[in-house]
C-alpha cells in the first residue's frame, strides 16, 4: 500500500491554486491531467489520508488472512468490519469482500464471473444504482482509500474508464431531465379498459399525476425514432412543437374531445 504524504497534499492544492490563479483552460491540458480534476471528490479524498491498494493488498482483507474486512465499489475501498455478521467468512455478502465486485451489486450474480468490476455492460439506470451503493458505504462505513486498477491509476487519479462512467451518468441525468420536462408539458393520459367498451384514454387536470389548470385532449406522442408512442394530453391550440417527437390524433375520435375510445389496431 502507498500512503499519500503531506507533501502530496500541498502539491495538489498548489496545483489547483495555480490553475485557478493563472486562468488556465483545463480543457487544453492533456487527458490525464484533465481526469485529475474531473473527479469532484479527488482533493477531498486526499484530505482523508487515503491509502492506495493493489488487488493483492485488498485480497488480504477477507477476514481470514487479516481480521479486518475491506471491499471496493467503483474503486473506492471501505472497511465493513463492523458488519461482520453480513460480510464475514461464510456470510451472505462475503463474496464482495477482498475485491471490487461492483457489477454484482446491481446484477445479483454472485458467481465467480459475476463478481467482477467490469461494469461496461450495465445500463445507465444500473450505474445510477451503483452510485447509491457508493453513497451508502460512504455514509455507513469508514473510507480507506482507492483500489489501483480499472478505476484508479497508481497515483490515485481516475482512469479513462472511470471518466467514461461519469460521462454516461451525466448523459443519463440529462435524458431524465428531458423526460421529466416532456411529462410536465405533455402529461400522460388516464387509461381504462373494460370488456364492453374496450380501451379508453382520457385527460383530466390531474392525469399522469401532473396537477395543472388545464385538462387537454389525448394524442399519440411518437418519441425518438417514431416506432413507439405514448398517450399524451396536450392543450388545444397550444404550441406543441418540440425536438423529441410528434403528435397524431386518435382515429374516430373528435379532435377536441378529452376522451377517446380506441380501436383495437390503436392499442
N, C-alpha and C positions, 0 to 999 in steps of 0.2 A: 504493500500500500504506500501511496505517496501523499505526504501531508503538504498542504499549502502553508507557506510561511507568511509572516507579517510583511516581508519584502514583496511578496506576490500581491498582497492586498494593496500596498502603496503604489505599486507599479500599475495595477488595474485601474485604481481611482485616478492616478495621474494621467493614464492614457485617456480615460473618459473625459477628464477635465480639459486635456489638450485638444481633443477633437471638438469639444463644445466651444472653447475659447477661440480656436482658430477657424471656427465655422467650416470645418472640412465636410464635404459631401460624402457621407458614408457609402452612398451608392457607387462612388468612384473607386472605392477600395476593392481589392480582390475578394473573392467569395469567402475565403477562410476568415479574413478579418471581419467581414460583414456578419458572419454567423455568431461571432462573439457577442454582438450587440442585438442579434435577432431574438435571443432567449431573454425575456424580461426578468427572469429570476437569476441570471448569471452572477451579477455582483452580490445579490442577496445571499446566494449560496456560499460565496466566498466568505462573507461575514460570519457564517455559521461554523467556520473552521472545518470544512468538509474534507473527507478523505476520498481518494480515488482508488477504486478496487479493480483488480483484474478478475477475470472469470474464475481463475484458480483461487484467488483470495476469498471471493464471495462463497465459493463452494464449501469452504471450511466452516462457515457459519450455518450449519444444518442441524445443530443440536446433538450431533454425535462426535464430530471432530472437535468442535468448540460448543460450549453450552449455549451461547447466545444464538438467537435465530434472526437472520437477516434475509430480506428478499428485495428484489428490484422490480420497479414498474416504470416502463419507458426510460430505463437507465438510471432512475433515482433509487437509492438504497435506503431502506428503513429497518429499524430494529423492532421486530414484532415479538420479542421475548416475553412481554407481559401477556401476550395472547397464546401462551404455550398450550393451553387446552384446545386450541384450534390449529396451531401451526407446528406443534411438537411432533417428534417421530411417531408415526402410527396414527396421527390425527388426520382429519378430513382435508386440511389445507396444507399439509406438509409438502405436497408436490410443488408449491410455489417457493419454498424456502431454499436458499443457497444458489439461486439463479434468477434470471429475468425470464419469466413466463408470461409476458404481457398479453399475448394473444389469448391465452386460456382464460383470462379474467372475463372476457366477453363471450367466448365461444363455449366455455364449459367443457372443452375437450382436454381431459387430464391424461391422455395417452402420452407416450414418450415424444411422439411427433407433434402433439398438440401443445405441449409445454414449451412453447417457442417464443422468442422475442421478435419474430418476423411478422409485422402487422400490415404488410403491403396489401394483403387480400381483404382486409376489413373494410366495411362500408364506413362512410363518414359518420353515420349515427353511432356505429360501434366504437369508432375512435373517440367520439364525444363521451360515450360511456366509460371508456378507459381513462379519460381525464377526470371523471368523477371518482374513480378509484384512487388516482393520484391525490386528489383533494382529500379523500377520506384518510389515507395514510398520513398525509401531511398534518392533518388535524389530530389524529389519534395516536401516532407512533413517532418516536424520535427519528429525525432525519440524520443519516450518517454520511452520505456522500453520493458519488456517482460511479457507475459501472463503465469502465473503458470497453468500448466495442461498437455495437451498432448505433448507439445514440450519442455517445460522447467520446471525444478523442482523448489522447493520453495527457493533454494539458487541461482537461475539464471543459473544453468548449464544445458546443453542439456540432454534430456531424451534418453533412448534407442530407442524410436520411431523415434525421430529426426535423430539419428545416422543412423538408417536403411534407412531413406530417403537420407541422404548424400551418403550412400553406393550404393543405386540404381542409383543415379545421376552419381557417379563415374563410375559404370559399363556401364551406357548409353553412357558416354563420350568415354570410351574405345571402345565400339561397333561402335560408329560413326567414330572414327579414323580408325578402321579396314575397315569399309565400304569405306571411302574416299581413303584409300590405295589401296583397290581392284579396285576401279574405275580408279585410276591412272594407275595401272598395266594392267588392263583388261577393257579398256573403253567400254561403251555401244555402240551398233551398231546404225546406222541410220535405220529408219523404214518407209516403204511406202506401201500403199495399193491402188489398182485400180481394177475396175470390170473386166478388160481384163486380167491382169497379176496376180491378187491376191496379196498376201503379199510378199514384198521383204525386205530383210535385207542386208545392205552393210556397208563397212568400208571406212573411209576416214581419212586423217590426222587431222581431227577436230571432228570426230564423238563422240557423247556423251558429246560434249563441252570440250573435253580434247585435247588441241593442242599438237602435237608431230611430230617427224621427220619421223615416220614410219606409214604405213596405216593399215596393219593387215588383217586377214581373220576372217569371222564370225564363232563362235562356240556357242553351247548351254553350258552355265555355270550353272551347278547344284550346288546350295548352301545348306549348312547345312544338312538337312535330305534327300536331293536328290529328294524331291517331287516337288520342284519349280525350275525354271531356268529362266535366262535372256540371251539375246544375247550379247556376249562379243567379242571384237576384240582382237586377240592375234597375236603375231609375229610368223610366220612360223619358226620352228627350234629353237625357244627360249625355255628356261626352264620355263615351266608354272606350275611346281609343287607348290602346296600351301596347307595349312591346313584347308581351309574353303570350298572346293568344288572340282568338277572335270569337265572336258570338254568332249563334244561329238560333232562329226561332224554332220552337217545337211545332211539328206538323199538326194540323187540325186543332190548333189552339189559338184563340183570338190573341193578337199581339199585345193587347192592353189588359189581358186577364191576369190576375195574380195566382191563378190555379190552372194546371194543365193535367189532363188525363192522357197518359202516354199510350201510344200504340206499342204492340209487342216488339216491333223492329226498332223502337227507340229506347229500349231498356239499356 
